[in-house]
Amino acid sequence: PFVGFSVEFASHREYMPGDDLKHINWRLFGRHERLFVKEYDAETNVEVQFIVDTSRSMTAEGKWPCAAMLAASLGHLAFRQRDAIGLTLFADKIQAHLRPRGTADHQMEFLHTLSQPREHPVCDDARTLHEIAELSPRRGLKVLISDFYFPIEGLTDAIAHFKHYGHEMIVFHVLTSLEREMPMSGLVRFRDMETGEEIVTQAEAIREEFTTAVGQWQSELRTLCQLHEIDYVAIDANTPLPIALRRYFQIRSELF
């Protein structure tokens, strides 16, 4: 949303002392006898790094396809804005890392990396995020996409690490309706996809306590993001992306 001197014409404004004379529209001067300067849409040259969680819990109920499509869609929009895009996939370690670039070939590599079948190992802490922060210290926009099944203390330290380098961040919290509402009933076997721990219980007996705990967890994440001036966006993996993102885009566009 910035205006400067580039190649795509945007508008005219009145000449101000100190403006470069080569940008004056002399034909307009001939008609109006006033000096106007041509303005152009400037390339922002923002480096946008997408950091996507590939841990085992992300395979539940369509969360990984949602996260991959989210990164692909936002990456495409950033590329259309002539910004450089990069990608880091992580679980217990970094699985793939593409440094931000703005070429068409790089965009294809970005999409190809997201589309490849891959392993989803166990990851129950945020330690890998510290390594990612050190990989890309150059100031830019970091888009973190995860279900955030990490201890809040470790996540707090990891986010502080990113903010130490002055990055702007957007956090997309991908959950399913099953995780937020637990709509099933009867005797159910629950299995922790990260630890493998299982319990068998009546869904009705724990639903209220479960949904309250999930709501409190999301509130803690939202508060953490607000503390660091980070956009927090909750995404339902079962909701079509255009619907899930429309309200967020409206809010973000109002900031500029």
Buried (B, 14 or more C-beta within 10 A) or exposed (E): EEEEBBEEEBEBEEBEEEEEEEBBBEEBEEEEEEBBBBBBBBBBEBBBBBBBBBBBBBEBBBBBEBBBBBBBEBBBBBBEBBBBBBBBBBBBEBBBBBBBBBEEEBBEBBBEBBEEEBEBEBBBBBBBBBBBBEBBEEEBBBBBBBBBBBEBEBBBBBBBBBBEBEBBBBBBBBBBEEBBBBEEEEEBEBEBBBEEEEEEEEBEEBBEEBBEEBEEBBEBBBEBBEEBEBBBBBBBBBEEBEEBBEEBEEEEEEEE
